[in-house]
């Protein structure tokens, strides 16, 4: 990912095709981690699909998660 895009995202700028912002509360949908909740820590890639580093609640670690496997947590 271009350093410029990452910096823009960190400053809170909305990027085309990128649904989540830094510190958004998200839930994982599908797969073995279905239903786990965490916080967006970093945007790792935009192409071919947005990929985020998510810090899981309760000290359960961090995961790289595609945007298609995330939704805003309620």
MMTF fields as JSON, N, C-alpha, C and O atoms, coordinates in Angstrom:
{
  "mmtfVersion": "1.0.0",
  "mmtfProducer": "UNKNOWN",
  "numBonds": 295,
  "numAtoms": 296,
  "numGroups": 74,
  "numChains": 1,
  "numModels": 1,
  "chainsPerModel": [1],
  "groupsPerChain": [74],
  "chainIdList": ["A"],
  "bondAtomList": [4, 2, 8, 6, 12, 10, 16, 14, 20, 18, 24, 22, 28, 26, 32, 30, 36, 34, 40, 38, 44, 42, 48, 46, 52, 50, 56, 54, 60, 58, 64, 62, 68, 66, 72, 70, 76, 74, 80, 78, 84, 82, 88, 86, 92, 90, 96, 94, 100, 98, 104, 102, 108, 106, 112, 110, 116, 114, 120, 118, 124, 122, 128, 126, 132, 130, 136, 134, 140, 138, 144, 142, 148, 146, 152, 150, 156, 154, 160, 158, 164, 162, 168, 166, 172, 170, 176, 174, 180, 178, 184, 182, 188, 186, 192, 190, 196, 194, 200, 198, 204, 202, 208, 206, 212, 210, 216, 214, 220, 218, 224, 222, 228, 226, 232, 230, 236, 234, 240, 238, 244, 242, 248, 246, 252, 250, 256, 254, 260, 258, 264, 262, 268, 266, 272, 270, 276, 274, 280, 278, 284, 282, 288, 286, 292, 290],
  "bondOrderList": [1, 1, 1, 1, 1, 1, 1, 1, 1, 1, 1, 1, 1, 1, 1, 1, 1, 1, 1, 1, 1, 1, 1, 1, 1, 1, 1, 1, 1, 1, 1, 1, 1, 1, 1, 1, 1, 1, 1, 1, 1, 1, 1, 1, 1, 1, 1, 1, 1, 1, 1, 1, 1, 1, 1, 1, 1, 1, 1, 1, 1, 1, 1, 1, 1, 1, 1, 1, 1, 1, 1, 1, 1],
  "groupList": [{"groupName": "UNK", "atomNameList": ["N", "CA", "C", "O"], "elementList": ["N", "C", "C", "O"], "formalChargeList": [0, 0, 0, 0], "bondAtomList": [1, 0, 2, 1, 3, 2], "bondOrderList": [1, 1, 2], "singleLetterCode": "X", "chemCompType": "L-PEPTIDE LINKING"}],
  "groupTypeList": [0, 0, 0, 0, 0, 0, 0, 0, 0, 0, 0, 0, 0, 0, 0, 0, 0, 0, 0, 0, 0, 0, 0, 0, 0, 0, 0, 0, 0, 0, 0, 0, 0, 0, 0, 0, 0, 0, 0, 0, 0, 0, 0, 0, 0, 0, 0, 0, 0, 0, 0, 0, 0, 0, 0, 0, 0, 0, 0, 0, 0, 0, 0, 0, 0, 0, 0, 0, 0, 0, 0, 0, 0, 0],
  "groupIdList": [1, 2, 3, 4, 5, 6, 7, 8, 9, 10, 11, 12, 13, 14, 15, 16, 17, 18, 19, 20, 21, 22, 23, 24, 25, 26, 27, 28, 29, 30, 31, 32, 33, 34, 35, 36, 37, 38, 39, 40, 41, 42, 43, 44, 45, 46, 47, 48, 49, 50, 51, 52, 53, 54, 55, 56, 57, 58, 59, 60, 61, 62, 63, 64, 65, 66, 67, 68, 69, 70, 71, 72, 73, 74],
  "secStructList": [7, 7, 2, 2, 2, 2, 2, 2, 2, 2, 6, 6, 7, 7, 7, 6, 6, 7, 7, 7, 7, 6, 6, 7, 3, 3, 3, 3, 7, 1, 1, 6, 6, 6, 6, 7, 3, 3, 3, 3, 3, 3, 3, 3, 3, 7, 1, 1, 1, 7, 3, 3, 3, 3, 3, 3, 4, 4, 4, 7, 7, 3, 3, 3, 3, 3, 4, 4, 4, 3, 3, 3, 7, 7],
  "xCoordList": [0.851, 0.0, 0.893, 1.923, 0.493, 1.225, 1.233, 0.217, 2.391, 2.498, 1.51, 0.979, 1.251, 0.311, -1.089, -1.756, -1.546, -2.888, -2.978, -3.959, -1.957, -1.947, -1.971, -2.69, -1.192, -1.163, -2.511, -2.999, -3.107, -4.424, -5.459, -6.276, -5.423, -6.374, -6.154, -7.119, -4.9, -4.588, -5.074, -5.421, -5.104, -5.595, -7.12, -7.693, -7.779, -9.239, -9.92, -11.145, -9.15, -9.745, -10.417, -9.859, -11.613, -12.322, -11.741, -11.614, -11.39, -10.834, -11.869, -12.617, -11.929, -12.879, -12.696, -11.582, -13.786, -13.762, -13.324, -13.342, -12.929, -12.463, -13.581, -13.913, -14.154, -15.344, -15.076, -15.912, -13.92, -13.685, -12.563, -11.621, -12.686, -11.707, -10.92, -11.301, -9.836, -9.027, -9.902, -10.677, -9.782, -10.496, -11.976, -12.689, -12.448, -13.827, -13.953, -13.043, -15.088, -15.393, -16.022, -17.024, -15.44, -15.901, -16.12, -15.542, -16.973, -17.209, -16.822, -17.061, -16.224, -15.851, -17.072, -17.765, -17.317, -18.442, -17.908, -17.181, -18.282, -17.85, -16.524, -15.788, -16.243, -14.974, -14.912, -15.902, -13.749, -13.566, -13.632, -13.796, -13.512, -13.553, -14.887, -14.996, -15.898, -17.217, -17.732, -17.759, -18.137, -18.71, -17.713, -18.115, -16.419, -15.437, -15.421, -15.61, -15.189, -15.239, -13.868, -13.115, -13.559, -12.288, -12.308, -13.363, -11.117, -10.947, -9.98, -8.937, -10.321, -9.434, -8.192, -8.287, -7.029, -5.764, -4.979, -4.215, -5.17, -4.364, -4.992, -5.561, -4.886, -5.243, -3.964, -3.003, -3.949, -2.737, -2.64, -1.544, -3.788, -3.798, -5.146, -6.152, -5.139, -6.387, -6.697, -7.857, -5.656, -5.807, -5.225, -4.16, -5.821, -7.046, -8.322, -9.367, -8.267, -9.39, -8.815, -7.723, -9.565, -9.066, -8.795, -9.597, -7.664, -7.232, -6.825, -6.066, -7.34, -7.119, -6.416, -6.523, -5.695, -5.199, -6.216, -6.452, -6.811, -7.844, -7.318, -6.859, -7.387, -7.017, -8.26, -9.233, -8.235, -9.4, -9.572, -8.599, -10.81, -11.132, -10.573, -10.338, -10.369, -9.973, -8.556, -8.225, -7.714, -6.325, -6.152, -5.163, -7.121, -7.083, -6.156, -6.126, -5.401, -4.424, -4.895, -5.877, -4.174, -4.468, -4.635, -4.019, -5.477, -5.718, -5.703, -6.073, -5.271, -5.435, -6.779, -7.01, -7.661, -9.013, -9.417, -9.268, -9.929, -10.441, -11.706, -12.474, -11.906, -13.09, -14.379, -15.347, -14.392, -15.592, -15.963, -17.071, -15.06, -15.314, -15.564, -15.507, -15.84, -16.07, -17.39, -17.868, -17.956, -19.087, -18.929, -18.252, -19.555, -19.492, -20.138, -21.189, -19.515, -20.05, -21.146, -21.085, -22.123, -23.253, -22.998, -23.823],
  "yCoordList": [-1.179, 0.0, 1.237, 1.277, 2.211, 3.47, 4.144, 4.181, 4.674, 5.366, 6.515, 6.806, 7.175, 8.286, 7.854, 8.553, 6.718, 6.225, 5.881, 6.217, 5.213, 4.852, 6.072, 6.1, 7.08, 8.315, 9.02, 9.512, 9.066, 9.712, 8.989, 9.627, 7.655, 6.868, 7.118, 7.285, 7.145, 7.396, 8.768, 8.945, 9.743, 11.082, 11.149, 12.191, 10.04, 10.005, 10.258, 10.358, 10.362, 10.578, 9.295, 8.204, 9.441, 8.288, 8.008, 8.914, 6.75, 6.35, 5.539, 4.771, 5.693, 4.921, 3.416, 2.901, 2.725, 1.279, 0.806, -0.394, 1.731, 1.379, 1.739, 2.913, 0.733, 0.938, 1.312, 1.955, 0.919, 1.087, 2.076, 2.207, 2.765, 3.762, 3.24, 2.257, 3.913, 3.605, 3.643, 4.581, 2.643, 2.502, 2.123, 2.085, 1.842, 1.35, 0.024, -0.804, -0.174, -1.453, -2.353, -1.991, -3.503, -4.413, -5.815, -6.208, -6.546, -7.956, -8.764, -8.351, -9.914, -10.815, -11.657, -12.186, -11.766, -12.565, -13.714, -13.504, -14.926, -16.107, -16.649, -15.97, -17.865, -18.498, -18.911, -18.842, -19.337, -19.869, -18.793, -19.121, -17.54, -16.431, -15.694, -14.587, -16.291, -15.666, -15.151, -15.882, -13.886, -13.296, -12.612, -11.867, -12.842, -12.158, -10.673, -10.282, -9.86, -8.411, -7.837, -8.369, -6.745, -6.076, -4.664, -4.104, -4.099, -2.721, -2.665, -3.318, -1.886, -1.712, -0.954, 0.16, -1.566, -0.971, -0.384, 0.566, -0.955, -0.516, -0.999, -2.089, -0.193, -0.602, -1.127, -0.378, -2.405, -3.042, -2.984, -2.887, -3.043, -3.029, -2.514, -2.588, -1.992, -1.552, -2.446, -2.768, -2.846, -3.653, -5.034, -5.101, -6.119, -6.183, -5.963, -5.661, -6.103, -5.787, -5.245, -5.63, -4.345, -3.809, -4.913, -5.829, -4.797, -5.752, -4.944, -3.981, -5.35, -4.617, -5.491, -6.717, -4.842, -5.488, -5.157, -3.988, -6.187, -6.015, -6.555, -7.695, -5.721, -6.133, -6.685, -5.959, -7.961, -8.623, -8.249, -8.007, -8.207, -7.907, -8.98, -10.118, -8.595, -9.542, -10.054, -11.106, -9.325, -9.757, -10.999, -11.718, -11.262, -12.472, -12.348, -13.237, -11.257, -11.112, -10.226, -9.495, -10.305, -9.515, -10.442, -11.505, -10.021, -10.788, -9.873, -8.702, -10.413, -9.734, -10.213, -11.414, -9.256, -9.627, -8.806, -7.584, -9.499, -8.808, -8.042, -8.443, -6.947, -6.126, -6.932, -6.707, -7.861, -8.664, -9.558, -10.093, -9.728, -10.561, -9.719, -10.232, -8.427, -7.547, -6.794, -6.534, -6.457, -5.533, -4.682, -5.083, -3.507, -2.68, -3.43, -4.046, -3.383, -4.055, -3.181, -1.952, -3.834, -3.106, -2.927, -2.344],
  "zCoordList": [0.0, 0.0, 0.0, 0.673, -0.742, -0.805, 0.562, 1.256, 0.935, 2.229, 2.297, 3.369, 1.174, 1.149, 1.543, 2.305, 1.04, 1.386, 2.867, 3.53, 3.378, 4.793, 5.687, 6.686, 5.335, 6.122, 6.077, 7.094, 4.894, 4.757, 5.612, 6.275, 5.598, 6.394, 7.881, 8.628, 8.32, 9.734, 10.187, 11.355, 9.275, 9.607, 9.616, 9.933, 9.267, 9.303, 7.976, 7.919, 6.911, 5.597, 5.114, 5.234, 4.571, 4.002, 2.622, 1.798, 2.376, 1.095, 0.326, 0.931, -1.0, -1.797, -1.585, -1.683, -1.296, -1.131, 0.241, 0.512, 1.118, 2.463, 3.443, 3.61, 4.081, 4.906, 6.351, 6.986, 6.887, 8.316, 8.589, 7.807, 9.713, 10.13, 11.335, 11.971, 11.623, 12.789, 14.044, 14.231, 14.888, 16.158, 16.023, 17.025, 14.802, 14.671, 15.408, 15.373, 16.076, 16.732, 15.674, 15.058, 15.473, 14.431, 14.989, 16.003, 14.292, 14.594, 13.365, 12.23, 13.609, 12.528, 12.165, 13.034, 10.863, 10.384, 9.535, 8.564, 9.92, 9.194, 9.705, 10.422, 9.327, 9.692, 11.146, 11.875, 11.549, 12.902, 13.98, 15.156, 13.621, 14.585, 14.545, 15.072, 13.93, 13.788, 15.129, 16.12, 15.144, 16.341, 17.252, 18.146, 17.052, 17.903, 17.558, 16.406, 18.583, 18.443, 18.737, 19.552, 18.061, 18.291, 17.751, 17.453, 17.631, 17.198, 16.025, 16.045, 15.004, 13.858, 14.313, 14.829, 14.118, 14.539, 13.368, 13.542, 12.166, 11.03, 9.733, 9.675, 8.709, 7.356, 6.719, 6.541, 6.377, 5.85, 4.336, 3.783, 3.662, 2.197, 1.717, 2.423, 0.502, -0.123, -1.319, -1.576, -2.051, -3.257, -2.997, -2.384, -3.402, -4.189, -3.364, -3.94, -2.054, -1.176, 0.123, 0.541, 0.759, 2.027, 3.057, 3.241, 3.707, 4.725, 5.956, 5.858, 7.112, 8.356, 9.38, 9.351, 10.287, 11.487, 12.577, 12.879, 13.161, 14.181, 15.504, 15.581, 16.549, 17.897, 18.566, 18.77, 18.91, 19.493, 20.96, 21.674, 21.389, 22.786, 23.713, 23.306, 24.954, 25.986, 25.86, 26.406, 25.148, 25.015, 24.169, 24.313, 23.272, 22.444, 21.243, 20.391, 21.164, 20.092, 18.965, 19.091, 17.856, 16.668, 15.48, 15.405, 14.558, 13.339, 12.141, 12.232, 11.012, 9.726, 9.181, 9.038, 8.879, 8.463, 7.243, 7.222, 6.227, 5.043, 5.39, 6.265, 4.699, 4.917, 4.759, 5.486, 3.82, 3.562, 4.738, 4.778, 5.69, 6.867, 8.119, 9.236, 7.932, 9.069, 8.93, 7.826, 10.072, 10.12, 11.374, 12.321, 11.38, 12.583, 13.725, 13.554, 14.89, 16.085, 16.696, 16.649, 17.255, 17.891, 19.357, 20.06]
}
